[in-house]
Amino acid sequence: GESVGLHLPTLSVQEGDNSIINCAYSNSASDYFIWYKQESGKGPQFIIDIRSNMDKRQGQRVTVLLNKTVKHLSLQIAATQPGDSAVYFCAETYTGANSKLTFGKGITLSVRP
Amino acid sequence: NAGVMQNPRHLVRRRGQEARLRCSPMKGHSHVYWYRQLPEEGLKFMVYLQKENIIDESGMPKERFSAEFPKEGPSILRIQQVVRGDSAAYFCASSPGRENYGYTFGSGTRLTVV
């Protein structure tokens, strides 16, 4: 079946360094992608999104890159801070799916002081 | 704006009991989504409701699970005759429209079946 998955289960980075979190998706019909951050005991928090007609989108300290050719999505976090420590999920959906999201399994980002 | 409110935050039930999870959407939102998250897993879609209507329940088990979103009051996810495998975090999200993707999640209800 169609799925969204992440390459690595955990990522440890030094405070101040840049972080890159990768995600592969397999549903070629997906046209909208979202990155969520989930802290312990909380619900997923929207970080940034991108539509399939774009290949890059920037937010505050975060950038999402989309490569439709290889069905790959990445989240870049600049100058990683201790508050960025959390589990990150990519999610995808497509027009007509009633906003139903398919989530990947998640990757834990751990920031070393 | 208080955001999406879920209660209870934690719920413990014995096998065979019923669990009721409540979700109050953000003010002005008439669309509600329920997701389930198993330990160390991503969220899995269960059901999508609009006021008084179930739009998509393709992710919800056919037996023991039901959901409603009445004209007045919160959305309710009901699990009858709970089993250990129902232990999970259940998240609700709301949006103002059908194709509004960046919706807001609540803090979830952690259900433990003992």
Chai-1 contact restraints between the chains, C-beta under 6 A:
chainA,res_idxA,chainB,res_idxB,connection_type,confidence,min_distance_angstrom,max_distance_angstrom,comment,restraint_id
A,Y32,B,Y101,contact,1.0,0.0,6.0,A-B,restraint_1
A,K42,B,S107,contact,1.0,0.0,6.0,A-B,restraint_2
A,G43,B,F91,contact,1.0,0.0,6.0,A-B,restraint_3
A,G43,B,F105,contact,1.0,0.0,6.0,A-B,restraint_4
A,G43,B,G106,contact,1.0,0.0,6.0,A-B,restraint_5
A,G43,B,S107,contact,1.0,0.0,6.0,A-B,restraint_6
A,G43,B,G108,contact,1.0,0.0,6.0,A-B,restraint_7
A,P44,B,F105,contact,1.0,0.0,6.0,A-B,restraint_8
A,F46,B,G102,contact,1.0,0.0,6.0,A-B,restraint_9
A,D49,B,G102,contact,1.0,0.0,6.0,A-B,restraint_10
A,F89,B,G42,contact,1.0,0.0,6.0,A-B,restraint_11
A,N98,B,Y48,contact,1.0,0.0,6.0,A-B,restraint_12
A,N98,B,I55,contact,1.0,0.0,6.0,A-B,restraint_13
A,N98,B,D56,contact,1.0,0.0,6.0,A-B,restraint_14
A,N98,B,R98,contact,1.0,0.0,6.0,A-B,restraint_15
A,S99,B,E99,contact,1.0,0.0,6.0,A-B,restraint_16
A,S99,B,Y101,contact,1.0,0.0,6.0,A-B,restraint_17
A,K100,B,F45,contact,1.0,0.0,6.0,A-B,restraint_18
A,F103,B,G42,contact,1.0,0.0,6.0,A-B,restraint_19
A,F103,B,L43,contact,1.0,0.0,6.0,A-B,restraint_20
A,G104,B,G42,contact,1.0,0.0,6.0,A-B,restraint_21
A,K105,B,E41,contact,1.0,0.0,6.0,A-B,restraint_22
A,K105,B,G42,contact,1.0,0.0,6.0,A-B,restraint_23
A,G106,B,G42,contact,1.0,0.0,6.0,A-B,restraint_24
